[in-house]
Each structure stands twice: as structure tokens, then as C-alpha cells.
Amino acid sequence: MIDNPFSLSGRTIAITGGNGLIGRTVADAILRSGATTLVLDIAAGKASGDNFRYEAFDITDLDKRGERLSALEAAHGEISGWVNCAYPRTSDWGTALEQISNESWQANIDRHLNAYCLWSSTVAERMAGRNTGSIVNLASIYGMVGPDFTIYEQTTMTMPAAYAAIKGGVIAYSRYLASYFGHKGVRVNCVSPGGVFDSQPEQFVERYNKRLPLGRMARVDEVCWPVVFLLSQASSYITGENIAVDGGWTAI
Ligand SMILES: NC(=O)c1ccc[n+]([C@@H]2O[C@H](COP(=O)([O-])OP(=O)(O)OC[C@H]3O[C@@H](n4cnc5c(N)ncnc54)[C@H](O)[C@@H]3O)[C@@H](O)[C@H]2O)c1
């Protein structure tokens, strides 16, 4: 029996989008769990320190992924955990379904779905060569169920159409990779958060909370520990799974 199966001590773990709302807490939780934490984000955040590293990184740049991964590992050590938590999107993200241009739709699929899938593939292939590794992709409840549009009424908020295709695709492709690389010691899983409270309009929050079994939106720090769990030895027999961290949204 391992003393602390949740520990990430001695490992290097990378997180794309590690300077975002969810990414910041995931990066902090990984650091607290003992890993050298490598934040990969287009936006700069906290400065690099001993076990905390930042590299400017664009997940939508899909060229020479193997070479770029090698450069990251040469600088920061072998990466045994990789979390995709970036949220790339076009400036017209959220346009009503009827008005979305082909170009915008394709750009969002390319930036988000294709980037998550292709980086996961490259990283999984590298991990497979070492017979160990864990990848966690941030998906969403909207990759699992359709939106309830009544919660957005009388607000400027909506749930973008491409998001369903992107997150459903991320969940399905993570399962594919789990199956493809499982016998080589690589685990691939998803975490699907529900709505995280981020000072959304009051009307929206009220409607959202009313619909939820747990009766409240997620605190951002409630998403990070399931990610640590999936990176750690505590989940050594879990792969191809999607953990909904949603207060029960998808349970009813
Ligand atoms: N916030 C929520 O309520 C919620 C709910 C369900 C799922 N999610 C998912 O969680 C993940 C993180 O969401 P968030 O709310 O923290 O988003 P966010 O917008 O707060 O942060 C996203 C981060 O990604 C970075 N980023 C954007 N484009 C990038 C690129 N091309 N390359 C590298 N980094 C890039 C940004 O700089 C930012 O730091 C996303 O996959 C999102 O779909 C979020």
C-alpha cells in the first residue's frame, strides 16, 4: 500500500491554460501536491520560482509538437502528467447559432477541439514510450447533456453551439486515446465541470442554483482536486473516464 497515493511528488506536470480561472487553482493544487508545475499559457501569470515554472505557449500552434514537447522536457524534466485547461476561442464566440459563419465555427473547432486532441495524442505517444503517464482533459457538462436555455433568459449569456461539439469530441477522443495507449501504461481521463461561480448575473445564478441538486454553483477550487486525483496513483486503475464535477447537474 502506498503511503500517500494522492502525492505528485517528484513528478513534472504540465497544464495548458494554467493562468485561467480554473487553471490557476489546478496549477496551485498540483504544486501543493508536490510536483514541479509547468504552466503553459499564452498569457503570462505568476513568475517562475523553484517548483513553479511558466512558459509562453500557444496550444493552437499545432506544428512540430514533438520537437516542442522535447524542448519543454529538456528544460523542465520528463512530463508524466499533462492537463489541458486552455480555453481558446474566437472574438465572436457566443454568436447565436443561426448567425455563426463557417469560418468562425471551423476556427473554434480547430483552436479548441483539434488542439486538445492533437496535443493529447503527442503527449500520450511520448508517455507510452516510458510506459507511464496521465493526461486529464477539461471537458464540460455540455459535452454530456444539452443546455437548458431557460437559465440564460433575460441575460446576455448563452451557451455557444460549437462548445457542445468541442466538449463532446474531447470526451470521446479521450476514451479513444485511453483505449489506444492503455496497454502502454498511459491513462487518459476527463473532468467535466458544471458552472463555476464567477460573478455571473444574479438572475442567472438564481436559476442555475435552483436547478441543481447541491443548490449552488461550483467554487473554482472544487474543480482542481478531482484533476489531481486523476493525475495521481490514487486513480491508477481509472482510464477513459469522465468525472462530472457539477453539483449533480447531470444526475437529474
Ligand atoms: N469556467 C467554467 O464554468 C467552466 C465550466 C466547464 C468547463 N470549463 C472548461 O475549463 C477549462 C478552463 O476554463 P476557464 O473558465 O478557466 O477559462 P479561462 O478563460 O478563465 O482561462 C483559459 C486560459 O487559457 C488560456 N489560453 C487561451 N487560449 C490559449 C492558447 N491558444 N494557448 C494556451 N493558452 C490559452 C488563457 O490565457 C487563460 O489563461 C476550459 O476547457 C473550459 O471549457 C470551464
The ligand as a Tripos MOL2 file, in Angstrom:
@<TRIPOS>MOLECULE
LIG
   44    48     1     0     0
SMALL
NO_CHARGES

@<TRIPOS>ATOM
      1 N1        -15.4400   28.2350  -16.0840 N.am      1 LIG1
      2 C1        -16.3980   27.3190  -16.1690 C.2       1 LIG1
      3 O1        -17.5090   27.4850  -15.6160 O.2       1 LIG1
      4 C2        -16.1580   26.0390  -16.9450 C.ar      1 LIG1
      5 C3        -17.1510   25.0520  -16.9190 C.ar      1 LIG1
      6 C4        -16.9450   23.8680  -17.6220 C.ar      1 LIG1
      7 C5        -15.7730   23.6670  -18.3050 C.ar      1 LIG1
      8 N2        -14.8060   24.6400  -18.3230 N.ar      1 LIG1
      9 C6        -13.5720   24.3460  -19.0720 C.3       1 LIG1
     10 O2        -12.4490   24.5180  -18.2310 O.3       1 LIG1
     11 C7        -11.3280   24.9550  -18.9940 C.3       1 LIG1
     12 C8        -10.8000   26.2580  -18.4200 C.3       1 LIG1
     13 O3        -11.8220   27.2310  -18.4380 O.3       1 LIG1
     14 P1        -11.6870   28.6240  -17.6520 P.3       1 LIG1
     15 O4        -13.0490   29.0130  -17.2670 O.co2     1 LIG1
     16 O5        -10.6160   28.5250  -16.6440 O.co2     1 LIG1
     17 O6        -11.2320   29.5720  -18.8530 O.3       1 LIG1
     18 P2        -10.4550   30.9770  -18.7550 P.3       1 LIG1
     19 O7        -10.8540   31.7350  -19.9750 O.co2     1 LIG1
     20 O8        -10.6210   31.6050  -17.4160 O.co2     1 LIG1
     21 O9         -8.9320   30.5590  -18.8830 O.3       1 LIG1
     22 C9         -8.4290   29.9850  -20.0380 C.3       1 LIG1
     23 C10        -6.9280   30.1260  -20.0530 C.3       1 LIG1
     24 O10        -6.4990   29.5900  -21.3200 O.3       1 LIG1
     25 C11        -5.5290   30.4560  -21.8360 C.3       1 LIG1
     26 N3         -5.4950   30.3100  -23.2970 N.ar      1 LIG1
     27 C12        -6.3950   30.7940  -24.1960 C.ar      1 LIG1
     28 N4         -6.0010   30.4830  -25.4320 N.ar      1 LIG1
     29 C13        -4.8500   29.7740  -25.3150 C.ar      1 LIG1
     30 C14        -3.9640   29.1910  -26.2390 C.ar      1 LIG1
     31 N5         -4.1740   29.3000  -27.5660 N.pl3     1 LIG1
     32 N6         -2.8670   28.5290  -25.7780 N.ar      1 LIG1
     33 C15        -2.6230   28.4540  -24.4410 C.ar      1 LIG1
     34 N7         -3.4160   29.0180  -23.5120 N.ar      1 LIG1
     35 C16        -4.5240   29.6610  -23.9540 C.ar      1 LIG1
     36 C17        -5.9320   31.8590  -21.4020 C.3       1 LIG1
     37 O11        -4.8320   32.7630  -21.4620 O.3       1 LIG1
     38 C18        -6.4220   31.5820  -19.9840 C.3       1 LIG1
     39 O12        -5.3640   31.6930  -19.0550 O.3       1 LIG1
     40 C19       -11.8320   25.0650  -20.4440 C.3       1 LIG1
     41 O13       -11.5900   23.8390  -21.0970 O.3       1 LIG1
     42 C20       -13.3220   25.2640  -20.2530 C.3       1 LIG1
     43 O14       -14.0440   24.8720  -21.3870 O.3       1 LIG1
     44 C21       -14.9720   25.8200  -17.6660 C.ar      1 LIG1
@<TRIPOS>BOND
     1     1     2 1
     2     2     3 2
     3     2     4 1
     4     4     5 ar
     5     4    44 ar
     6     5     6 ar
     7     6     7 ar
     8     7     8 ar
     9     8     9 1
    10     8    44 ar
    11     9    10 1
    12     9    42 1
    13    10    11 1
    14    11    12 1
    15    11    40 1
    16    12    13 1
    17    13    14 1
    18    14    15 2
    19    14    16 1
    20    14    17 1
    21    17    18 1
    22    18    19 2
    23    18    20 1
    24    18    21 1
    25    21    22 1
    26    22    23 1
    27    23    24 1
    28    23    38 1
    29    24    25 1
    30    25    26 1
    31    25    36 1
    32    26    27 ar
    33    26    35 ar
    34    27    28 ar
    35    28    29 ar
    36    29    30 ar
    37    29    35 ar
    38    30    31 1
    39    30    32 ar
    40    32    33 ar
    41    33    34 ar
    42    34    35 ar
    43    36    37 1
    44    36    38 1
    45    38    39 1
    46    40    41 1
    47    40    42 1
    48    42    43 1
@<TRIPOS>SUBSTRUCTURE
     1 LIG1         1 GROUP 0 **** ****
